[in-house]
């Protein structure tokens, strides 16, 4: 099952990197984060004696995940507010490159 999760995270990361980055640059970060998760799951599957989800390694993963969540949530809120403001004023924003 761990190999399936690793494959899933890699697939999501690659989709975000190659198809969603046209919409916003934040998807580079999101895609990279999911590739990181895929590598983490794969490493845990290949080296079960390290127990990457327990102890200090588990805390490190939770800290990285929390940081990524904060960054992505802040980007989402900023984008949401900007689009809402544009809808009220009727102005369009230039595409994010």
The 8 nearest C-alpha neighbors of each residue, nearest first, counted from 0:
[[1, 3, 2, 4, 5, 44, 6, 40],
 [0, 2, 4, 3, 44, 5, 40, 41],
 [3, 1, 5, 0, 4, 6, 41, 44],
 [2, 4, 6, 0, 1, 5, 7, 8],
 [5, 3, 7, 1, 6, 2, 8, 0],
 [4, 6, 37, 2, 40, 8, 41, 7],
 [5, 7, 3, 9, 4, 8, 10, 2],
 [6, 8, 4, 10, 5, 9, 3, 11],
 [9, 7, 37, 11, 5, 33, 10, 6],
 [8, 10, 34, 12, 37, 6, 7, 11],
 [11, 9, 7, 13, 8, 12, 6, 14],
 [12, 10, 14, 8, 13, 9, 15, 7],
 [13, 11, 30, 33, 9, 34, 15, 10],
 [12, 14, 16, 10, 15, 11, 17, 9],
 [15, 13, 11, 17, 16, 12, 18, 10],
 [16, 14, 19, 30, 12, 13, 17, 18],
 [17, 15, 13, 30, 14, 27, 20, 18],
 [18, 16, 14, 15, 13, 19, 20, 21],
 [17, 19, 14, 15, 20, 16, 21, 13],
 [18, 20, 15, 21, 22, 17, 16, 26],
 [21, 19, 26, 23, 22, 24, 16, 18],
 [20, 22, 19, 23, 18, 24, 96, 95],
 [23, 21, 20, 19, 95, 24, 94, 26],
 [24, 22, 20, 25, 95, 21, 26, 96],
 [23, 25, 26, 20, 27, 96, 95, 22],
 [26, 24, 27, 28, 23, 29, 74, 20],
 [25, 27, 29, 20, 28, 24, 30, 15],
 [28, 26, 30, 25, 16, 29, 24, 31],
 [27, 29, 31, 26, 25, 30, 32, 24],
 [30, 28, 26, 32, 31, 27, 33, 25],
 [31, 29, 12, 15, 16, 33, 27, 32],
 [30, 32, 34, 28, 29, 33, 27, 35],
 [31, 33, 35, 29, 30, 34, 28, 36],
 [32, 34, 12, 36, 30, 35, 8, 31],
 [35, 33, 37, 31, 9, 12, 36, 32],
 [34, 36, 32, 38, 33, 37, 31, 39],
 [37, 35, 33, 39, 34, 38, 8, 40],
 [38, 36, 5, 8, 34, 9, 40, 39],
 [37, 39, 41, 35, 36, 40, 42, 34],
 [40, 38, 36, 42, 37, 41, 35, 43],
 [41, 39, 43, 5, 37, 42, 38, 36],
 [40, 42, 44, 38, 5, 43, 39, 37],
 [43, 41, 45, 39, 44, 40, 46, 38],
 [44, 42, 40, 46, 47, 41, 45, 51],
 [43, 45, 41, 42, 46, 47, 1, 40],
 [44, 46, 42, 43, 41, 47, 40, 48],
 [47, 45, 43, 48, 44, 42, 49, 50],
 [48, 46, 43, 49, 50, 44, 45, 51],
 [47, 49, 46, 50, 43, 51, 45, 44],
 [48, 50, 47, 51, 46, 43, 56, 53],
 [51, 49, 48, 52, 47, 53, 43, 46],
 [50, 52, 56, 53, 49, 43, 57, 39],
 [53, 51, 57, 50, 56, 54, 60, 43],
 [54, 52, 57, 50, 51, 56, 55, 58],
 [55, 53, 57, 56, 58, 52, 51, 50],
 [54, 56, 58, 57, 59, 53, 51, 52],
 [55, 57, 59, 51, 58, 54, 53, 52],
 [58, 56, 52, 53, 60, 54, 59, 55],
 [57, 59, 61, 55, 60, 56, 62, 54],
 [60, 58, 56, 62, 57, 61, 55, 63],
 [61, 59, 57, 63, 58, 62, 64, 56],
 [60, 62, 64, 58, 59, 63, 65, 57],
 [63, 61, 65, 59, 64, 60, 66, 58],
 [64, 62, 66, 60, 65, 61, 67, 59],
 [63, 65, 61, 67, 62, 66, 60, 68],
 [66, 64, 68, 62, 67, 63, 61, 69],
 [67, 65, 63, 69, 68, 64, 62, 70],
 [66, 68, 64, 70, 69, 65, 71, 63],
 [67, 69, 65, 71, 66, 70, 72, 64],
 [68, 70, 66, 72, 67, 71, 73, 65],
 [71, 69, 67, 73, 68, 72, 74, 66],
 [70, 72, 74, 68, 73, 69, 67, 75],
 [73, 71, 75, 69, 74, 70, 68, 76],
 [74, 72, 76, 70, 75, 71, 69, 77],
 [75, 73, 71, 77, 72, 76, 78, 70],
 [74, 76, 72, 78, 73, 77, 79, 71],
 [75, 77, 79, 73, 78, 74, 80, 72],
 [78, 76, 74, 80, 75, 79, 73, 81],
 [79, 77, 81, 75, 76, 80, 74, 82],
 [80, 78, 76, 82, 81, 77, 75, 83],
 [81, 79, 83, 77, 82, 78, 84, 76],
 [80, 82, 84, 78, 83, 79, 77, 85],
 [83, 81, 85, 79, 84, 80, 78, 86],
 [82, 84, 80, 86, 85, 81, 79, 87],
 [83, 85, 81, 87, 82, 86, 80, 88],
 [86, 84, 82, 90, 88, 89, 83, 87],
 [87, 85, 83, 89, 84, 88, 82, 90],
 [86, 88, 84, 85, 89, 83, 90, 82],
 [89, 87, 85, 90, 86, 84, 83, 91],
 [88, 90, 86, 85, 87, 91, 84, 83],
 [91, 89, 85, 88, 92, 86, 87, 84],
 [92, 90, 85, 93, 89, 86, 82, 88],
 [91, 93, 94, 90, 85, 82, 95, 81],
 [92, 94, 95, 91, 96, 90, 22, 23],
 [95, 93, 96, 92, 22, 23, 21, 91],
 [94, 96, 23, 93, 24, 22, 21, 92],
 [95, 94, 24, 23, 21, 22, 93, 20]]
